[in-house]
Amino acid sequence: MTLNEQDQSPLKWGEKRYHTWNHHLRSHFGEKIFKIPLDGGFTCPNRDGKAASGGCTFCSARGSGDFAGDRRDDLVKQFHEIKDRMHKKWKNGKYIGYFQAFSNTYAPVEELRDMFEVILEQDGVVGLAIATRPDCLPDDVVEYLAELNERTHLWVELGLQTVHESTADLINRAHDFECYKEGVNKLRAHGIRVCSHIIDGLPQESYEMMKETAAEVAKLDVQGIKIHLLHLLKHTPMVHQYEQGLLEFMDMEEYVNLVVDQIELLPPDMVIHRLTGDGPADLLIGPMWSLNKWEVLNAIDAELERRNSWQGKYHQPEAALSR
């Protein structure tokens, strides 16, 4: 894809003005691919006291794996139950096992091998997506991930959330941006695909601060991004911050404009895995408009079209020379 400078024709990925996860998978595999969200029974170093205690203030009791399988079930049972549920909506397709809940490299490599390999053995599995933190990448784990990367379609999803240290401290992130960049470099040294997670709407962050986080991710050697809207869920530590007046919910119009601003800054080859999300309705305190996921996505599409804009319109390749 190339930009026609004369008439400013938008870049498109299928019908979309941004490089979608679905487009990436269909281009790579030629068919529908499902992500099967799993709970491997992990925890996190900022919950068990190694880095901090209490966890990130936004994180639910299920470690942001509220739609994953039930950790009381073994992984094979989780996989097949969720796969069968998805096939009620889509008849055909193959699968990426998605280790979603908590930090999925926070265990001895022998335990990781047992969990990841049993999912790769299931019929129709073509890849793995492994969500984790940048401070959970010891050398032996990275070496095993490099081995997996040679055998399957692997993505490692690294939580960043924000590049601003004041916010990271406020949400009890328990690692800084330098640690994040070191984690990315360890993975990329082995050619492993990295997807960065960021959150819009965190406490005390301005619109410009959120844009800056996306701009910094655009400079990194990462191949994908997930842009999350902050969901305030019941029973999370962030409820106390909300009650103290540290958090105000974004409205939908502001969020849509921000996401489009962020999309414009990202390199065109970066795969956008997510642009919004919806928390469990029975746990959600706000913003309640986030439950209308398709309305939000349609509004993002409409704003890109209104602006005659697209992913990468204002991306500066020279800013990414350090990648």
KEMARDO-974796 format. One record per residue (C-alpha): residue in three letters; x, z, y. Coordinates in Angstrom, 1 decimal. Layout:
   res       c1       c3       c2
   ala        X        Z        Y
...
END
This chain:
   res       c1       c3       c2
   met      0.0      0.0      0.0
   thr      1.3     -0.9      3.4
   leu     -0.1     -0.3      6.9
   asn     -1.2     -3.4      8.8
   glu      0.3     -2.4     12.2
   gln     -1.6     -5.1     14.0
   asp     -5.2     -4.1     13.2
   gln     -4.4     -0.5     12.1
   ser     -6.2     -1.0      8.8
   pro     -6.5      2.4      7.0
   leu     -4.7      3.1      3.9
   lys     -7.0      3.6      1.0
   trp     -6.8      5.0     -2.5
   gly     -9.9      3.5     -4.2
   glu    -12.7      4.3     -1.8
   lys    -11.0      7.3     -0.3
   arg     -8.7      7.5      2.8
   tyr     -6.5     10.1      1.0
   his     -4.5     10.1     -2.2
   thr     -6.9     11.9     -4.6
   trp     -6.1     13.7     -7.8
   asn     -8.6     11.6     -9.6
   his     -7.0      8.4     -8.3
   his     -3.6      9.7     -9.4
   leu     -4.8     10.4    -12.9
   arg     -6.8      7.2    -13.4
   ser     -3.8      5.2    -12.1
   his     -1.5      7.0    -14.5
   phe     -3.7      7.2    -17.6
   gly     -6.3      4.5    -17.1
   glu     -9.2      6.8    -17.9
   lys    -11.0     10.1    -17.0
   ile     -8.8     13.2    -17.3
   phe    -10.3     16.7    -17.2
   lys     -8.4     19.9    -16.3
   ile     -9.3     22.7    -18.7
   pro     -8.8     26.0    -16.8
   leu     -7.4     28.7    -19.0
   asp     -6.5     32.4    -18.8
   gly     -3.4     33.3    -20.7
   gly     -3.6     37.0    -20.0
   phe     -0.8     37.1    -17.4
   thr     -0.4     39.4    -14.4
   cys      1.8     39.1    -11.3
   pro      4.9     40.8     -9.9
   asn      3.0     41.9     -6.8
   arg      0.4     43.6     -9.0
   asp      2.6     45.4    -11.5
   gly      5.1     46.9     -9.0
   lys      8.0     44.5     -9.6
   ala      7.6     42.9     -6.1
   ala      4.7     44.9     -4.7
   ser      1.4     46.5     -5.9
   gly     -2.2     45.7     -5.3
   gly     -1.8     41.9     -5.4
   cys     -2.5     39.4     -2.7
   thr     -5.3     40.7     -0.5
   phe     -7.4     37.6     -1.1
   cys     -7.0     37.5     -4.9
   ser     -9.9     38.4     -7.2
   ala     -9.9     40.7    -10.2
   arg     -9.4     37.6    -12.3
   gly     -6.3     36.5    -10.5
   ser     -8.0     33.5     -8.8
   gly     -9.0     32.3    -12.2
   asp    -12.7     33.0    -11.8
   phe    -13.7     29.7    -13.4
   ala    -11.1     29.9    -16.2
   gly    -11.8     30.8    -19.8
   asp    -12.4     34.4    -20.9
   arg     -9.0     36.2    -21.5
   arg    -10.6     38.2    -24.3
   asp    -10.8     34.9    -26.2
   asp     -7.7     33.2    -27.7
   leu     -6.5     30.0    -25.9
   val     -7.8     27.6    -28.4
   lys    -11.4     29.0    -28.2
   gln    -11.2     29.0    -24.4
   phe    -10.0     25.4    -24.5
   his    -12.8     24.1    -26.7
   glu    -15.6     26.0    -25.0
   ile    -14.7     24.6    -21.6
   lys    -14.0     21.1    -22.9
   asp    -17.4     21.0    -24.6
   arg    -19.1     22.2    -21.4
   met    -17.4     19.5    -19.4
   his    -18.4     16.8    -21.8
   lys    -22.0     17.5    -21.0
   lys    -21.2     15.9    -17.6
   trp    -18.6     13.3    -18.6
   lys    -18.9     11.7    -22.0
   asn    -15.3     10.4    -22.4
   gly    -11.9     11.6    -21.3
   lys     -8.7     13.4    -22.2
   tyr     -7.4     16.7    -21.0
   ile     -4.8     18.6    -19.0
   gly     -4.5     22.2    -20.0
   tyr     -4.6     24.2    -16.8
   phe     -3.0     27.7    -17.0
   gln     -4.8     29.0    -13.8
   ala     -5.2     32.8    -13.7
   phe     -2.5     34.9    -12.2
   ser      1.2     33.9    -12.5
   asn      1.6     31.7    -15.6
   thr      5.4     31.8    -16.0
   tyr      5.6     35.6    -15.7
   ala      6.5     36.4    -19.3
   pro      9.4     35.9    -21.7
   val     10.0     32.3    -22.4
   glu      9.2     32.8    -26.1
   glu      5.7     33.9    -25.2
   leu      5.3     31.0    -22.8
   arg      6.3     28.6    -25.5
   asp      3.7     30.0    -27.9
   met      0.9     29.6    -25.3
   phe      1.8     26.2    -23.9
   glu      2.6     24.6    -27.2
   val     -0.7     25.6    -28.8
   ile     -2.6     23.8    -26.1
   leu     -0.4     20.7    -26.3
   glu     -1.3     20.6    -30.0
   gln     -5.0     20.1    -29.2
   asp     -6.5     16.7    -29.7
   gly     -6.6     14.6    -26.5
   val     -4.3     16.8    -24.4
   val     -2.0     14.6    -22.3
   gly     -0.5     17.2    -20.0
   leu     -0.2     20.7    -18.6
   ala     -0.7     22.2    -15.2
   ile      0.9     25.7    -14.7
   ala      0.1     27.8    -11.7
   thr      2.7     30.4    -10.7
   arg      4.7     32.0     -8.0
   pro      8.2     30.9     -6.8
   asp      9.7     34.3     -7.7
   cys      8.6     33.8    -11.4
   leu     11.1     31.0    -12.2
   pro     14.1     32.4    -14.0
   asp     16.6     29.9    -15.3
   asp     15.5     30.0    -19.0
   val     11.9     29.4    -18.0
   val     12.8     26.5    -15.8
   glu     14.9     25.0    -18.6
   tyr     11.8     25.2    -20.9
   leu      9.6     23.6    -18.2
   ala     12.2     20.8    -17.9
   glu     11.9     20.3    -21.7
   leu      8.1     20.2    -21.4
   asn      8.4     17.7    -18.5
   glu     10.2     15.3    -20.9
   arg      7.3     15.5    -23.4
   thr      4.1     15.6    -21.4
   his      2.6     15.1    -18.0
   leu      3.6     18.3    -16.3
   trp      2.6     19.8    -12.9
   val      3.8     23.2    -11.7
   glu      1.5     24.6     -9.1
   leu      3.3     26.9     -6.7
   gly      1.4     29.3     -4.5
   leu      2.7     29.2     -0.9
   gln     -0.5     29.9      1.1
   thr      1.3     30.1      4.5
   val      4.7     29.5      6.0
   his      4.2     32.3      8.5
   glu      5.9     35.5      7.5
   ser      3.6     37.7      9.6
   thr      0.6     36.4      7.6
   ala      2.5     36.6      4.3
   asp      3.1     40.3      5.0
   leu     -0.5     40.8      6.0
   ile     -1.8     39.4      2.8
   asn      0.8     41.2      0.6
   arg      2.3     37.9     -0.6
   ala      5.6     39.7     -1.4
   his      7.8     36.6     -1.1
   asp      9.0     34.6      1.9
   phe      9.2     30.9      2.7
   glu     12.9     30.7      1.8
   cys     12.0     32.0     -1.7
   tyr      9.4     29.3     -1.9
   lys     11.8     26.5     -1.0
   glu     14.3     27.9     -3.6
   gly     11.6     27.7     -6.2
   val     10.8     24.1     -5.3
   asn     14.4     23.1     -5.5
   lys     14.9     24.7     -8.9
   leu     12.0     22.7    -10.3
   arg     12.8     19.4     -8.6
   ala     16.4     19.6     -9.9
   his     14.8     18.7    -13.2
   gly     12.3     16.2    -11.8
   ile      9.3     18.5    -12.4
   arg      6.3     17.6    -10.3
   val      5.3     20.4     -7.9
   cys      1.9     21.0     -6.2
   ser      1.9     23.4     -3.2
   his     -1.1     25.6     -2.6
   ile     -2.0     26.5      1.0
   ile     -5.0     28.5      2.4
   asp     -6.8     27.7      5.6
   gly     -8.6     30.6      7.3
   leu     -6.2     33.5      6.5
   pro     -6.4     36.6      8.7
   gln     -4.9     36.3     12.2
   glu     -3.9     32.7     11.8
   ser     -4.6     30.2     14.6
   tyr     -5.6     26.6     14.2
   glu     -2.1     25.5     15.2
   met     -0.5     27.9     12.7
   met     -2.5     26.4      9.9
   lys     -1.5     22.9     10.9
   glu      2.1     24.0     11.0
   thr      1.9     25.2      7.3
   ala      0.7     21.7      6.3
   ala      3.4     20.1      8.4
   glu      6.1     22.2      6.7
   val      4.8     21.3      3.3
   ala      5.0     17.6      4.3
   lys      8.7     18.1      4.7
   leu      9.3     19.5      1.2
   asp     10.1     17.6     -1.9
   val      6.7     18.3     -3.4
   gln      4.5     15.7     -5.0
   gly      1.1     17.4     -4.5
   ile     -0.9     19.8     -2.4
   lys     -4.0     21.9     -2.8
   ile     -5.7     22.8      0.5
   his     -7.9     25.8      0.0
   leu    -10.5     27.3      2.2
   leu    -10.2     31.1      2.3
   his    -13.1     32.7      0.3
   leu    -13.7     36.4      0.9
   leu    -14.8     37.8     -2.4
   lys    -16.3     41.2     -3.2
   his    -13.9     43.9     -4.5
   thr    -10.7     42.3     -3.1
   pro     -8.4     44.2     -0.7
   met     -9.2     41.6      2.0
   val    -12.7     43.1      2.3
   his    -11.0     46.1      4.1
   gln     -9.2     43.7      6.4
   tyr    -12.5     42.0      7.2
   glu    -14.2     45.3      7.9
   gln    -11.3     46.2     10.3
   gly    -11.9     42.9     12.2
   leu     -8.7     41.2     11.1
   leu    -10.6     38.2      9.6
   glu    -13.1     35.8     11.1
   phe    -14.6     33.0      9.0
   met    -14.0     29.4     10.0
   asp    -17.1     27.4     10.6
   met    -17.5     24.1      8.7
   glu    -16.9     21.8     11.6
   glu    -13.6     23.6     12.5
   tyr    -12.5     23.4      8.9
   val    -13.3     19.7      8.5
   asn    -11.4     18.9     11.7
   leu     -8.4     21.0     10.5
   val     -8.3     19.4      7.1
   val     -8.3     15.9      8.6
   asp     -5.5     16.9     11.0
   gln     -3.5     18.2      8.0
   ile     -4.2     15.1      5.9
   glu     -2.9     12.9      8.7
   leu      0.5     14.8      8.5
   leu      1.0     14.4      4.8
   pro      3.1     11.6      3.3
   pro      1.0      8.9      1.7
   asp      2.5      9.4     -1.8
   met      1.6     13.1     -1.9
   val     -1.3     13.7     -4.3
   ile     -4.1     15.8     -2.8
   his     -5.4     17.9     -5.7
   arg     -8.0     19.8     -3.7
   leu     -9.5     19.8     -0.2
   thr    -11.9     22.7     -0.5
   gly    -13.3     25.0     -3.1
   asp    -16.2     27.3     -3.9
   gly    -16.0     30.9     -5.0
   pro    -18.4     32.5     -7.5
   ala    -21.7     32.8     -5.6
   asp    -22.4     36.3     -6.9
   leu    -19.0     37.5     -5.5
   leu    -18.8     35.5     -2.3
   ile    -19.1     37.3      1.1
   gly    -18.3     34.3      3.1
   pro    -18.1     31.7      4.5
   met    -21.4     30.9      2.7
   trp    -21.3     27.2      3.7
   ser    -18.4     26.7      1.4
   leu    -20.9     26.8     -1.6
   asn    -22.0     23.3     -0.5
   lys    -18.8     21.7     -1.8
   trp    -19.9     18.1     -1.7
   glu    -21.3     18.5      1.8
   val    -17.8     19.6      2.9
   leu    -16.1     16.8      1.1
   asn    -18.5     14.2      2.5
   ala    -17.9     15.6      6.0
   ile    -14.2     15.2      5.6
   asp    -14.7     11.6      4.5
   ala    -16.9     11.0      7.5
   glu    -14.5     12.4      9.9
   leu    -11.6     10.3      8.6
   glu    -13.8      7.3      9.0
   arg    -15.0      8.3     12.5
   arg    -11.3      8.6     13.6
   asn    -10.3      5.5     11.7
   ser     -7.7      7.7     10.1
   trp     -6.1      8.3      6.7
   gln     -3.5     10.3      4.9
   gly     -0.1      9.9      6.5
   lys     -1.3      8.3      9.7
   tyr      0.9     10.7     11.7
   his      3.4     11.5      9.0
   gln      7.0     11.3     10.3
   pro      9.3     10.2      7.4
   glu     12.4     11.2      9.4
   ala     11.0     14.8      9.4
   ala     11.3     14.7      5.6
   leu     14.9     13.7      5.3
   ser     15.7     17.1      4.0
   arg     13.4     16.6      1.0
END
